[in-house]
């Protein structure tokens, strides 16, 4: 069987939407009867199954897929300057493919993660732009600070078994490790661990107040 780039990228968008992000492996849970079951299938498995069944993406999914594909095609300049890593080089090569066959299992697996990667990259660019226009948190290393934060991201790190919290605190940006996921607006108390040159501030000994 042959598949167009629009079909493959569009179905990768569908999997990303269905799972609300990217999952390399299936997520298991329990049914009401207590039996284990898959509650979120791996994105690559969904994409490959839909391709086997010749499922067609919607016009909107195709449009979003073209947007993500265009993003990775934009890595051409990075490749020419040599400032490209192996994953980016692979993504660029796949983004330049117009047709696929049933033998492109590796490419299907890679494409299944690319919508999430592109979205994360754009969020990082947007955040860096905001940080550039922000102000450094007032204080010195070791100072105790108390204030209201607005959580921007809360990402679990398996190596530390904790969540890396990035937040806005007034006109400044702070980050710290925490034992559980955080969201929304919270009042915290902590100590300044480091004032970085990029205007961000690392905190430690953070506690949630009130």
Secondary structure by P-SEA (a helix, b strand, c coil): ccccaaaaaaaaaaaaaaacccccbbbbbbccccbbbbccccaaaaaaaaaaacccccaaaaaaaaaaaaaaacaaaaaaaccccaaaaaaaaaaacccccccaaaaaaaaaaaaaaaaaaaaaaaaaaaaaacccccccccbbbbbbbbbcbbbbbccccccbbbbbcccbbbbbbbcccccccccccccccccccccbbbbccccccc
